[in-house]
Amino acid sequence: GAVVSQHPSRVICKSGTSVKIECRSLDFQATTMFWYRQFPKQSLMLMATSNEGSKATYEQGVEKDKFLINHASLTLSTLTVTSAHPEDSSFYICSAWEYGYTFGSGTRLTVV
Amino acid sequence: AQSVAQPEDQVNVAEGNPLTVKCTYSVSGNPYLFWYVQYPNRGLQFLLKYITGDNLVKGSYGFEAEFNKSQTSFHLKKPSALVSDSALYFCAVRASGGSYIPTFGRGTSLIVHP
């Protein structure tokens, strides 16, 4: 079946630094990638939809300049959290459509 | 607009008993419906989907769900619960045409007691 590989699984960074999260589709081409944020014991919050070769579409209330999304190829999408602050600490998950939604394993970001 | 309702935050069931996790939806046109399971600090794992065809869908780990168009429901069921089934379950919907963006329910925590 379709696999989305997400790295890193955990990252701790200092406040003010930037962190990049990668999602790769391993055995299919992902024209579109969805990026979610999940708070403890809560549902998925869609942050943005990235499309290969074009600008990402951000959901209302999501800061484009803080959460930079790049989808440069059909198999790679990245989310960069810039100038991270403790309130950005969360669980970030990517997903792509291939006859169903396939999810990455998630990235636990902790900003100290 | 599309929406999903999972009316129960938590479902408790004894091991060996049948379980049901409820989901109702609203969408324009024909729905694509999905169930996912999430274990702590992990991504979502696919359980089953309804796209078209038989209303009773069988999925992974012995789970099944029945698409009921008149009641706009897609409840997840399993005949005999295992302690290892304890996890967070998400129902999702998207319209068969148009945007690929899914809408997820808020999740239901399933706790299976030994």
Contacts between the chains, C-beta under 8 A, distances in Angstrom:
chain1	res1	chain2	res2	distance
A	1	B	46	7.9
A	4	B	43	8.0
A	6	B	43	6.9
A	32	B	100	5.9
A	34	B	101	7.1
A	34	B	102	7.9
A	41	B	88	7.9
A	41	B	107	8.0
A	41	B	109	7.5
A	42	B	106	7.2
A	42	B	107	7.4
A	43	B	90	7.0
A	43	B	104	5.5
A	43	B	105	6.7
A	43	B	106	4.4
A	43	B	107	5.1
A	44	B	44	7.9
A	44	B	90	7.3
A	44	B	104	5.1
A	46	B	101	7.0
A	49	B	101	6.4
A	91	B	41	7.2
A	93	B	43	5.3
A	93	B	44	7.1
A	95	B	44	7.6
A	97	B	100	5.1
A	100	B	34	6.5
A	100	B	46	5.8
A	100	B	49	5.3
A	101	B	34	6.6
A	101	B	36	7.7
A	101	B	44	7.8
A	101	B	46	7.4
A	101	B	92	7.0
A	101	B	102	6.0
A	102	B	46	7.1
A	103	B	36	7.4
A	103	B	43	4.0
A	103	B	44	4.3
A	103	B	45	7.5
A	104	B	43	5.2
A	105	B	42	5.9
A	105	B	43	4.4
A	106	B	41	6.8
A	106	B	42	6.1
A	106	B	43	4.5
A	108	B	41	6.0
